[in-house]
Amino acid sequence: MCEYFLYGIMKCIVTGGAGFIGSHLVDLLVSQNHEVVVIDSMVAGRMANLEENLPLITVIHKDLLDDGWQSSFEGADRVYHIAADPDVRGSARKSFEVYENNVTATVRVLEAMKEYDVREIVFTSTSTVYGEASVIPTPETYSPMIPISIYGASKLACEAMISSYAATYGWHAWVYRFANIIGSRSTHGVIYDFVQKLRANPKELEILGDGSQSKSYLSVEECVKAVVFAPEISHDTFNFFNIGSEDWVTVKRIAELVVEEMGLSGVEFKFTGGDRGWVGDVPKMQLSVDKMKSFGWNPGVTSEDAVRAAIRATLEE
């Protein structure tokens, strides 16, 4: 593995910093002695995720759709915009809410950057911007991007707005299209859902779809290392990278691993059927990470190893 450094001490804004990925990013930035300001509505975020860092960081309990947080951007060097509604599956039933929380909130962050002359932004996007790609592993240059979920569409819209602001105002932007990021502090996703279902009924597990859905998984620890690494080695106006592992694992195999790690036996799997779990689900997803690897990064472990570690972390929480 390469080493990860940020050169110079910075004032960093982390939106969504009390959430799953955001809080792990805060951990890393604090360990590198940066000044960190977290802005979080606490709808999905939890103060417990920040507990160890509370003496060293500033936390602003605000929704990005409201006012009262913008002045914290004064003197900031970089914004890590992590805040979003991350529920891909639920985005179909709350489309406008997802648009507001993802797209409108992002534009408000960009406007605050413009007002306070903050010239660097890091944005967490998603593999779902590619839609059902015909090229797997899918490279960053894949086109046309045709999202099939409201969530994916909202993230692609955010990418476009960030690109336009960076080009217009002479900023630098780094956008990351994530595979499935997993690990401690997660409160949604297949692993969390399976654990909760089996705690409620250890004899039966409902699996959405036919279980053959195959996707790439990466640990949140490796993810945030990549997030802080790329700005040091890529300096275009608009920089964009895939972040994920170099293989995939099926949903059925994840179910088997959860059952194994929970020490259960005789669990009956009940499949809802079909080749996808919900409206907007992409049945097969693996990203090409050759671009990041060319700069010296690599994902560290396989998807299955990351899944097993994430199951153990979930069970310990």
GUNU-51213 format. One record per residue (C-alpha): x, y, z; residue in one letter; residue number from 1. Coordinates in Angstrom, 3 decimals. Layout:
<site u="X" v="Y" w="Z" type="a" seq="NUM"/>
...
END
This chain:
<site u="0.000" v="0.000" w="0.000" type="m" seq="1"/>
<site u="1.097" v="3.541" w="-0.667" type="c" seq="2"/>
<site u="1.332" v="6.086" w="2.101" type="e" seq="3"/>
<site u="-1.262" v="8.852" w="2.424" type="y" seq="4"/>
<site u="-0.368" v="12.388" w="3.366" type="f" seq="5"/>
<site u="-1.953" v="15.800" w="3.197" type="l" seq="6"/>
<site u="0.694" v="18.489" w="2.805" type="y" seq="7"/>
<site u="0.249" v="21.356" w="5.238" type="g" seq="8"/>
<site u="-2.288" v="21.873" w="7.973" type="i" seq="9"/>
<site u="-5.678" v="22.901" w="6.598" type="m" seq="10"/>
<site u="-9.052" v="24.041" w="7.784" type="k" seq="11"/>
<site u="-11.408" v="21.378" w="6.458" type="c" seq="12"/>
<site u="-15.192" v="21.526" w="6.320" type="i" seq="13"/>
<site u="-16.827" v="18.080" w="6.398" type="v" seq="14"/>
<site u="-20.526" v="18.090" w="5.597" type="t" seq="15"/>
<site u="-22.224" v="14.951" w="6.848" type="g" seq="16"/>
<site u="-19.258" v="14.428" w="9.135" type="g" seq="17"/>
<site u="-21.263" v="12.594" w="11.810" type="a" seq="18"/>
<site u="-22.424" v="9.950" w="9.357" type="g" seq="19"/>
<site u="-20.923" v="6.637" w="8.282" type="f" seq="20"/>
<site u="-18.238" v="7.651" w="5.761" type="i" seq="21"/>
<site u="-18.012" v="11.224" w="7.033" type="g" seq="22"/>
<site u="-17.076" v="10.259" w="10.587" type="s" seq="23"/>
<site u="-14.325" v="7.920" w="9.375" type="h" seq="24"/>
<site u="-12.998" v="10.763" w="7.245" type="l" seq="25"/>
<site u="-13.046" v="13.046" w="10.299" type="v" seq="26"/>
<site u="-11.017" v="10.427" w="12.197" type="d" seq="27"/>
<site u="-8.359" v="10.479" w="9.487" type="l" seq="28"/>
<site u="-8.226" v="14.269" w="9.137" type="l" seq="29"/>
<site u="-7.932" v="14.742" w="12.907" type="v" seq="30"/>
<site u="-5.119" v="12.174" w="13.033" type="s" seq="31"/>
<site u="-3.298" v="14.355" w="10.500" type="q" seq="32"/>
<site u="-3.755" v="17.408" w="12.758" type="n" seq="33"/>
<site u="-6.102" v="19.333" w="10.486" type="h" seq="34"/>
<site u="-8.664" v="21.786" w="11.809" type="e" seq="35"/>
<site u="-12.023" v="20.141" w="11.190" type="v" seq="36"/>
<site u="-15.487" v="21.683" w="11.150" type="v" seq="37"/>
<site u="-18.363" v="19.197" w="10.879" type="v" seq="38"/>
<site u="-21.755" v="20.299" w="9.569" type="i" seq="39"/>
<site u="-24.466" v="17.695" w="10.075" type="d" seq="40"/>
<site u="-28.247" v="17.716" w="10.451" type="s" seq="41"/>
<site u="-28.013" v="14.584" w="12.659" type="m" seq="42"/>
<site u="-30.880" v="12.996" w="10.731" type="v" seq="43"/>
<site u="-28.619" v="10.084" w="9.768" type="a" seq="44"/>
<site u="-25.482" v="11.147" w="11.608" type="g" seq="45"/>
<site u="-24.757" v="10.383" w="15.247" type="r" seq="46"/>
<site u="-22.750" v="12.354" w="17.779" type="m" seq="47"/>
<site u="-21.449" v="9.041" w="19.088" type="a" seq="48"/>
<site u="-19.505" v="8.679" w="15.828" type="n" seq="49"/>
<site u="-17.553" v="11.826" w="16.714" type="l" seq="50"/>
<site u="-17.170" v="11.241" w="20.440" type="e" seq="51"/>
<site u="-13.419" v="10.565" w="20.432" type="e" seq="52"/>
<site u="-12.748" v="13.701" w="18.387" type="n" seq="53"/>
<site u="-15.112" v="16.141" w="20.122" type="l" seq="54"/>
<site u="-12.419" v="18.079" w="21.997" type="p" seq="55"/>
<site u="-10.555" v="18.641" w="18.718" type="l" seq="56"/>
<site u="-13.303" v="19.532" w="16.245" type="i" seq="57"/>
<site u="-16.140" v="22.002" w="15.808" type="t" seq="58"/>
<site u="-19.611" v="20.548" w="15.252" type="v" seq="59"/>
<site u="-22.390" v="22.626" w="13.710" type="i" seq="60"/>
<site u="-25.803" v="20.988" w="14.067" type="h" seq="61"/>
<site u="-27.500" v="22.370" w="10.962" type="k" seq="62"/>
<site u="-29.280" v="21.135" w="7.860" type="d" seq="63"/>
<site u="-27.655" v="22.358" w="4.631" type="l" seq="64"/>
<site u="-31.108" v="23.330" w="3.376" type="l" seq="65"/>
<site u="-31.348" v="25.827" w="6.246" type="d" seq="66"/>
<site u="-29.129" v="28.814" w="7.001" type="d" seq="67"/>
<site u="-26.721" v="29.498" w="9.841" type="g" seq="68"/>
<site u="-23.769" v="27.322" w="8.776" type="w" seq="69"/>
<site u="-22.336" v="29.297" w="5.865" type="q" seq="70"/>
<site u="-20.084" v="31.581" w="7.918" type="s" seq="71"/>
<site u="-18.097" v="28.542" w="9.088" type="s" seq="72"/>
<site u="-16.609" v="28.450" w="5.556" type="f" seq="73"/>
<site u="-14.627" v="31.613" w="6.271" type="e" seq="74"/>
<site u="-10.915" v="30.792" w="6.148" type="g" seq="75"/>
<site u="-11.520" v="27.194" w="5.044" type="a" seq="76"/>
<site u="-9.077" v="25.561" w="2.639" type="d" seq="77"/>
<site u="-11.142" v="22.591" w="1.481" type="r" seq="78"/>
<site u="-14.701" v="21.288" w="1.682" type="v" seq="79"/>
<site u="-15.346" v="17.562" w="1.905" type="y" seq="80"/>
<site u="-18.975" v="17.381" w="0.854" type="h" seq="81"/>
<site u="-20.174" v="14.007" w="2.154" type="i" seq="82"/>
<site u="-23.696" v="14.955" w="3.266" type="a" seq="83"/>
<site u="-26.435" v="13.298" w="1.212" type="a" seq="84"/>
<site u="-29.475" v="11.092" w="1.380" type="d" seq="85"/>
<site u="-27.688" v="7.769" w="0.758" type="p" seq="86"/>
<site u="-30.729" v="5.508" w="0.484" type="d" seq="87"/>
<site u="-30.591" v="4.193" w="-3.090" type="v" seq="88"/>
<site u="-33.445" v="1.763" w="-2.520" type="r" seq="89"/>
<site u="-35.695" v="4.337" w="-0.872" type="g" seq="90"/>
<site u="-35.069" v="7.092" w="-3.422" type="s" seq="91"/>
<site u="-37.950" v="5.903" w="-5.631" type="a" seq="92"/>
<site u="-40.552" v="6.721" w="-2.985" type="r" seq="93"/>
<site u="-39.110" v="10.122" w="-1.978" type="k" seq="94"/>
<site u="-37.776" v="11.511" w="-5.233" type="s" seq="95"/>
<site u="-38.137" v="15.231" w="-4.490" type="f" seq="96"/>
<site u="-36.696" v="14.821" w="-1.008" type="e" seq="97"/>
<site u="-33.649" v="13.084" w="-2.487" type="v" seq="98"/>
<site u="-33.280" v="15.881" w="-5.051" type="y" seq="99"/>
<site u="-33.415" v="18.544" w="-2.349" type="e" seq="100"/>
<site u="-31.025" v="16.775" w="0.056" type="n" seq="101"/>
<site u="-28.524" v="15.926" w="-2.660" type="n" seq="102"/>
<site u="-28.700" v="18.468" w="-5.488" type="v" seq="103"/>
<site u="-30.087" v="21.594" w="-3.811" type="t" seq="104"/>
<site u="-27.856" v="21.076" w="-0.762" type="a" seq="105"/>
<site u="-24.816" v="20.709" w="-3.015" type="t" seq="106"/>
<site u="-25.565" v="23.949" w="-4.841" type="v" seq="107"/>
<site u="-25.923" v="25.695" w="-1.476" type="r" seq="108"/>
<site u="-22.487" v="24.384" w="-0.487" type="v" seq="109"/>
<site u="-21.048" v="25.673" w="-3.772" type="l" seq="110"/>
<site u="-22.616" v="29.083" w="-3.179" type="e" seq="111"/>
<site u="-21.104" v="29.241" w="0.312" type="a" seq="112"/>
<site u="-17.718" v="28.363" w="-1.179" type="m" seq="113"/>
<site u="-18.096" v="31.195" w="-3.667" type="k" seq="114"/>
<site u="-19.093" v="33.659" w="-0.954" type="e" seq="115"/>
<site u="-16.145" v="32.808" w="1.301" type="y" seq="116"/>
<site u="-13.586" v="32.105" w="-1.462" type="d" seq="117"/>
<site u="-13.044" v="28.426" w="-0.677" type="v" seq="118"/>
<site u="-11.399" v="26.983" w="-3.755" type="r" seq="119"/>
<site u="-11.257" v="23.216" w="-3.215" type="e" seq="120"/>
<site u="-14.065" v="20.682" w="-2.939" type="i" seq="121"/>
<site u="-14.063" v="16.916" w="-2.548" type="v" seq="122"/>
<site u="-17.347" v="15.204" w="-3.395" type="f" seq="123"/>
<site u="-18.500" v="11.652" w="-2.792" type="t" seq="124"/>
<site u="-20.463" v="10.363" w="-5.765" type="s" seq="125"/>
<site u="-21.496" v="6.811" w="-6.627" type="t" seq="126"/>
<site u="-21.170" v="3.953" w="-9.086" type="s" seq="127"/>
<site u="-24.889" v="4.330" w="-9.787" type="t" seq="128"/>
<site u="-24.191" v="7.344" w="-12.038" type="v" seq="129"/>
<site u="-23.158" v="4.817" w="-14.698" type="y" seq="130"/>
<site u="-26.526" v="3.051" w="-14.689" type="g" seq="131"/>
<site u="-26.458" v="-0.490" w="-16.081" type="e" seq="132"/>
<site u="-23.036" v="-0.294" w="-17.700" type="a" seq="133"/>
<site u="-22.289" v="-2.617" w="-20.618" type="s" seq="134"/>
<site u="-18.565" v="-2.514" w="-19.796" type="v" seq="135"/>
<site u="-17.532" v="-4.249" w="-16.549" type="i" seq="136"/>
<site u="-15.246" v="-3.363" w="-14.807" type="p" seq="137"/>
<site u="-16.555" v="0.095" w="-15.647" type="t" seq="138"/>
<site u="-13.935" v="2.831" w="-16.258" type="p" seq="139"/>
<site u="-14.380" v="6.524" w="-15.464" type="e" seq="140"/>
<site u="-14.581" v="7.262" w="-19.196" type="t" seq="141"/>
<site u="-17.662" v="5.060" w="-19.701" type="y" seq="142"/>
<site u="-20.534" v="6.685" w="-21.545" type="s" seq="143"/>
<site u="-23.311" v="7.431" w="-21.886" type="p" seq="144"/>
<site u="-24.121" v="7.716" w="-18.211" type="m" seq="145"/>
<site u="-27.778" v="6.725" w="-17.864" type="i" seq="146"/>
<site u="-28.700" v="6.411" w="-14.152" type="p" seq="147"/>
<site u="-31.671" v="4.165" w="-13.405" type="i" seq="148"/>
<site u="-32.293" v="5.380" w="-9.824" type="s" seq="149"/>
<site u="-33.329" v="8.789" w="-8.496" type="i" seq="150"/>
<site u="-30.303" v="8.610" w="-6.206" type="y" seq="151"/>
<site u="-27.875" v="7.986" w="-9.082" type="g" seq="152"/>
<site u="-29.412" v="10.790" w="-11.122" type="a" seq="153"/>
<site u="-29.102" v="13.224" w="-8.215" type="s" seq="154"/>
<site u="-25.427" v="12.421" w="-7.779" type="k" seq="155"/>
<site u="-24.737" v="12.873" w="-11.497" type="l" seq="156"/>
<site u="-26.468" v="16.244" w="-11.336" type="a" seq="157"/>
<site u="-24.212" v="17.184" w="-8.419" type="c" seq="158"/>
<site u="-21.131" v="16.190" w="-10.421" type="e" seq="159"/>
<site u="-22.230" v="18.458" w="-13.260" type="a" seq="160"/>
<site u="-22.816" v="21.429" w="-10.954" type="m" seq="161"/>
<site u="-19.460" v="20.943" w="-9.232" type="i" seq="162"/>
<site u="-17.677" v="20.721" w="-12.599" type="s" seq="163"/>
<site u="-19.321" v="23.915" w="-13.802" type="s" seq="164"/>
<site u="-18.544" v="25.880" w="-10.623" type="y" seq="165"/>
<site u="-14.910" v="24.700" w="-10.652" type="a" seq="166"/>
<site u="-14.465" v="25.735" w="-14.284" type="a" seq="167"/>
<site u="-16.278" v="29.042" w="-13.827" type="t" seq="168"/>
<site u="-14.493" v="30.193" w="-10.672" type="y" seq="169"/>
<site u="-11.065" v="28.592" w="-11.054" type="g" seq="170"/>
<site u="-11.470" v="26.000" w="-8.304" type="w" seq="171"/>
<site u="-10.201" v="22.441" w="-7.960" type="h" seq="172"/>
<site u="-12.679" v="19.603" w="-7.488" type="a" seq="173"/>
<site u="-12.211" v="15.895" w="-6.775" type="w" seq="174"/>
<site u="-15.162" v="13.579" w="-7.343" type="v" seq="175"/>
<site u="-15.203" v="9.931" w="-6.240" type="y" seq="176"/>
<site u="-17.562" v="7.346" w="-7.679" type="r" seq="177"/>
<site u="-17.839" v="4.753" w="-4.937" type="f" seq="178"/>
<site u="-18.582" v="1.073" w="-5.092" type="a" seq="179"/>
<site u="-20.418" v="-0.251" w="-2.011" type="n" seq="180"/>
<site u="-18.570" v="1.116" w="1.015" type="i" seq="181"/>
<site u="-19.001" v="-0.960" w="4.171" type="i" seq="182"/>
<site u="-17.786" v="-1.162" w="7.748" type="g" seq="183"/>
<site u="-18.431" v="0.078" w="11.260" type="s" seq="184"/>
<site u="-21.038" v="2.818" w="11.915" type="r" seq="185"/>
<site u="-23.105" v="1.944" w="8.856" type="s" seq="186"/>
<site u="-26.865" v="2.119" w="9.377" type="t" seq="187"/>
<site u="-28.106" v="0.876" w="6.020" type="h" seq="188"/>
<site u="-27.187" v="-1.537" w="3.239" type="g" seq="189"/>
<site u="-27.326" v="-5.278" w="2.710" type="v" seq="190"/>
<site u="-25.095" v="-6.300" w="5.641" type="i" seq="191"/>
<site u="-26.942" v="-4.111" w="8.144" type="y" seq="192"/>
<site u="-30.303" v="-5.314" w="6.820" type="d" seq="193"/>
<site u="-29.359" v="-9.001" w="7.000" type="f" seq="194"/>
<site u="-28.049" v="-8.690" w="10.558" type="v" seq="195"/>
<site u="-31.220" v="-6.909" w="11.695" type="q" seq="196"/>
<site u="-33.485" v="-9.460" w="9.999" type="k" seq="197"/>
<site u="-31.639" v="-12.412" w="11.515" type="l" seq="198"/>
<site u="-31.652" v="-10.874" w="14.981" type="r" seq="199"/>
<site u="-35.427" v="-10.621" w="14.664" type="a" seq="200"/>
<site u="-35.828" v="-14.117" w="13.182" type="n" seq="201"/>
<site u="-32.736" v="-16.374" w="13.245" type="p" seq="202"/>
<site u="-34.527" v="-19.135" w="11.340" type="k" seq="203"/>
<site u="-35.383" v="-17.281" w="8.138" type="e" seq="204"/>
<site u="-33.811" v="-14.589" w="5.975" type="l" seq="205"/>
<site u="-35.591" v="-12.674" w="3.223" type="e" seq="206"/>
<site u="-33.235" v="-11.838" w="0.351" type="i" seq="207"/>
<site u="-34.379" v="-9.251" w="-2.177" type="l" seq="208"/>
<site u="-34.098" v="-10.476" w="-5.766" type="g" seq="209"/>
<site u="-32.746" v="-13.914" w="-6.652" type="d" seq="210"/>
<site u="-29.469" v="-13.533" w="-4.734" type="g" seq="211"/>
<site u="-27.300" v="-13.503" w="-7.852" type="s" seq="212"/>
<site u="-26.774" v="-9.740" w="-7.795" type="q" seq="213"/>
<site u="-23.008" v="-9.247" w="-7.890" type="s" seq="214"/>
<site u="-21.300" v="-6.112" w="-6.640" type="k" seq="215"/>
<site u="-17.980" v="-4.706" w="-5.491" type="s" seq="216"/>
<site u="-17.409" v="-3.889" w="-1.804" type="y" seq="217"/>
<site u="-14.680" v="-1.832" w="-0.131" type="l" seq="218"/>
<site u="-13.942" v="-1.147" w="3.530" type="s" seq="219"/>
<site u="-14.645" v="2.372" w="4.730" type="v" seq="220"/>
<site u="-11.110" v="2.656" w="6.114" type="e" seq="221"/>
<site u="-9.574" v="2.092" w="2.669" type="e" seq="222"/>
<site u="-12.180" v="4.375" w="1.135" type="c" seq="223"/>
<site u="-11.283" v="7.429" w="3.226" type="v" seq="224"/>
<site u="-7.582" v="6.860" w="2.628" type="k" seq="225"/>
<site u="-8.287" v="7.159" w="-1.085" type="a" seq="226"/>
<site u="-10.420" v="10.259" w="-0.505" type="v" seq="227"/>
<site u="-7.527" v="12.191" w="1.069" type="v" seq="228"/>
<site u="-4.899" v="10.701" w="-1.259" type="f" seq="229"/>
<site u="-6.117" v="11.803" w="-4.683" type="a" seq="230"/>
<site u="-5.988" v="15.609" w="-4.084" type="p" seq="231"/>
<site u="-2.245" v="15.283" w="-3.519" type="e" seq="232"/>
<site u="-1.543" v="13.626" w="-6.844" type="i" seq="233"/>
<site u="-4.132" v="14.929" w="-9.306" type="s" seq="234"/>
<site u="-4.494" v="18.673" w="-9.844" type="h" seq="235"/>
<site u="-6.826" v="19.220" w="-12.779" type="d" seq="236"/>
<site u="-9.741" v="21.581" w="-12.423" type="t" seq="237"/>
<site u="-12.130" v="18.608" w="-12.278" type="f" seq="238"/>
<site u="-10.668" v="15.318" w="-11.087" type="n" seq="239"/>
<site u="-12.785" v="12.159" w="-11.045" type="f" seq="240"/>
<site u="-11.980" v="8.660" w="-9.812" type="f" seq="241"/>
<site u="-13.623" v="5.312" w="-9.212" type="n" seq="242"/>
<site u="-13.023" v="3.833" w="-5.768" type="i" seq="243"/>
<site u="-13.778" v="0.172" w="-5.150" type="g" seq="244"/>
<site u="-12.298" v="-3.306" w="-5.043" type="s" seq="245"/>
<site u="-11.132" v="-5.420" w="-7.976" type="e" seq="246"/>
<site u="-13.708" v="-8.175" w="-7.652" type="d" seq="247"/>
<site u="-17.292" v="-8.725" w="-6.563" type="w" seq="248"/>
<site u="-19.432" v="-10.920" w="-4.367" type="v" seq="249"/>
<site u="-23.044" v="-12.072" w="-4.714" type="t" seq="250"/>
<site u="-25.855" v="-11.144" w="-2.358" type="v" seq="251"/>
<site u="-26.423" v="-14.820" w="-1.607" type="k" seq="252"/>
<site u="-22.766" v="-15.204" w="-0.571" type="r" seq="253"/>
<site u="-23.107" v="-12.182" w="1.730" type="i" seq="254"/>
<site u="-26.113" v="-13.870" w="3.333" type="a" seq="255"/>
<site u="-24.059" v="-17.028" w="3.868" type="e" seq="256"/>
<site u="-21.251" v="-15.017" w="5.471" type="l" seq="257"/>
<site u="-23.653" v="-13.209" w="7.807" type="v" seq="258"/>
<site u="-25.185" v="-16.515" w="8.893" type="v" seq="259"/>
<site u="-21.704" v="-17.950" w="9.468" type="e" seq="260"/>
<site u="-20.437" v="-14.958" w="11.455" type="e" seq="261"/>
<site u="-23.592" v="-14.962" w="13.609" type="m" seq="262"/>
<site u="-23.055" v="-18.639" w="14.405" type="g" seq="263"/>
<site u="-26.438" v="-19.654" w="13.071" type="l" seq="264"/>
<site u="-27.486" v="-22.853" w="11.329" type="s" seq="265"/>
<site u="-30.528" v="-24.100" w="9.488" type="g" seq="266"/>
<site u="-31.441" v="-20.630" w="8.234" type="v" seq="267"/>
<site u="-33.916" v="-20.753" w="5.353" type="e" seq="268"/>
<site u="-33.254" v="-18.241" w="2.587" type="f" seq="269"/>
<site u="-36.413" v="-16.813" w="1.019" type="k" seq="270"/>
<site u="-35.835" v="-14.937" w="-2.239" type="f" seq="271"/>
<site u="-38.295" v="-12.316" w="-3.472" type="t" seq="272"/>
<site u="-37.308" v="-13.181" w="-7.056" type="g" seq="273"/>
<site u="-36.146" v="-11.297" w="-10.118" type="g" seq="274"/>
<site u="-32.650" v="-10.231" w="-11.143" type="d" seq="275"/>
<site u="-32.669" v="-7.092" w="-8.975" type="r" seq="276"/>
<site u="-33.654" v="-6.265" w="-5.430" type="g" seq="277"/>
<site u="-35.667" v="-3.077" w="-6.006" type="w" seq="278"/>
<site u="-36.558" v="-0.440" w="-8.569" type="v" seq="279"/>
<site u="-33.282" v="1.217" w="-9.604" type="g" seq="280"/>
<site u="-31.056" v="-1.629" w="-8.412" type="d" seq="281"/>
<site u="-28.082" v="-2.381" w="-10.674" type="v" seq="282"/>
<site u="-27.708" v="-6.182" w="-10.638" type="p" seq="283"/>
<site u="-24.023" v="-6.289" w="-11.578" type="k" seq="284"/>
<site u="-21.484" v="-3.644" w="-10.637" type="m" seq="285"/>
<site u="-17.715" v="-3.593" w="-10.569" type="q" seq="286"/>
<site u="-15.669" v="-0.462" w="-11.138" type="l" seq="287"/>
<site u="-12.313" v="-0.254" w="-12.838" type="s" seq="288"/>
<site u="-9.856" v="1.257" w="-10.356" type="v" seq="289"/>
<site u="-6.907" v="1.316" w="-12.757" type="d" seq="290"/>
<site u="-6.839" v="5.123" w="-12.728" type="k" seq="291"/>
<site u="-6.366" v="5.306" w="-8.961" type="m" seq="292"/>
<site u="-3.900" v="2.423" w="-9.054" type="k" seq="293"/>
<site u="-1.790" v="4.289" w="-11.617" type="s" seq="294"/>
<site u="-1.150" v="6.901" w="-8.916" type="f" seq="295"/>
<site u="-0.092" v="4.294" w="-6.349" type="g" seq="296"/>
<site u="-3.338" v="3.407" w="-4.569" type="w" seq="297"/>
<site u="-4.792" v="-0.069" w="-4.290" type="n" seq="298"/>
<site u="-7.902" v="-1.387" w="-2.532" type="p" seq="299"/>
<site u="-6.057" v="-3.590" w="-0.051" type="g" seq="300"/>
<site u="-8.428" v="-6.550" w="0.320" type="v" seq="301"/>
<site u="-11.022" v="-8.502" w="-1.664" type="t" seq="302"/>
<site u="-14.745" v="-7.773" w="-1.582" type="s" seq="303"/>
<site u="-15.399" v="-10.926" w="0.455" type="e" seq="304"/>
<site u="-12.727" v="-10.040" w="3.015" type="d" seq="305"/>
<site u="-14.195" v="-6.549" w="3.336" type="a" seq="306"/>
<site u="-17.686" v="-8.013" w="3.749" type="v" seq="307"/>
<site u="-16.584" v="-10.416" w="6.472" type="r" seq="308"/>
<site u="-14.832" v="-7.623" w="8.389" type="a" seq="309"/>
<site u="-17.889" v="-5.377" w="8.033" type="a" seq="310"/>
<site u="-20.182" v="-8.110" w="9.361" type="i" seq="311"/>
<site u="-17.999" v="-8.491" w="12.439" type="r" seq="312"/>
<site u="-17.942" v="-4.731" w="12.990" type="a" seq="313"/>
<site u="-21.734" v="-4.561" w="12.670" type="t" seq="314"/>
<site u="-22.204" v="-7.369" w="15.151" type="l" seq="315"/>
<site u="-19.964" v="-5.615" w="17.683" type="e" seq="316"/>
<site u="-21.986" v="-2.381" w="17.595" type="e" seq="317"/>
END
